[in-house]
Amino acid sequence: MSYALLHFLVGSTGAGKTTHAIDFCEQAGAVRFSIDEWMARLFWMDAPQPIEADWAMARVQRCSEQIWERLHGGILGRADGGGDGGP
């Protein structure tokens, strides 16, 4: 049985997390999931102005759930032979 390894990057705004994650994933051949990229692509163009915290957090939660489903059913599932292998 092989195991998947997850790396989480946490830090302050502007600390360089995204830059480090991009470099790391290129070097390691890893897959990167960024909540900021998902939010920008899926929701920000429809965001109310000014941004409402409840509106944004509901969508962050949905993106987070989708990312975890993809990890569990795809990437992590393949590590032990399970999962659907889907994107």
Long-range contacts (C-beta under 8 A, 24 or more apart in sequence): 1-79, 1-80, 1-81, 2-79, 2-80, 3-79, 3-80, 4-75, 4-76, 4-78, 4-79, 6-71, 31-75, 33-67, 33-70, 33-71, 35-60, 35-63, 35-64, 35-67, 38-63, 38-66, 38-67, 39-63
